[in-house]
Amino acid sequence: EKEKTKMQKQREDELIQKIHKLVQKRDFLVDDAEVERLREQEEDKEMAEFLRIKLKPLDKVTRSPASTPAEKKAEPPPSKPTVAKAGIAIIKDCCGATQCNIM
């Protein structure tokens, strides 16, 4: 420490200041990334809850036709390719006739 010149001490102080600023900037970016992560996590929870509520009525729609024998007879034989009733209900409930509510 005694052997350092005035220029060396000044240069060392400048470098320490630069390091300090970089550390502060890094801390800010880390904090910002954490806030963003928490926001996205909250959005994921909200979307899961929304979908759970939206799709819950579909469980009743898809289970009730199987329990009634009259509706079972109206279904075409499995050899013919058709869109499942549940699939149509999902499309109608989610997208409506023209545009998807989720998007």
Long-range contacts (C-beta under 8 A, 24 or more apart in sequence): 54-93, 54-94, 55-90, 55-93, 57-93, 58-86, 58-89, 58-90, 58-93, 61-85, 61-86, 61-89, 62-86, 62-89
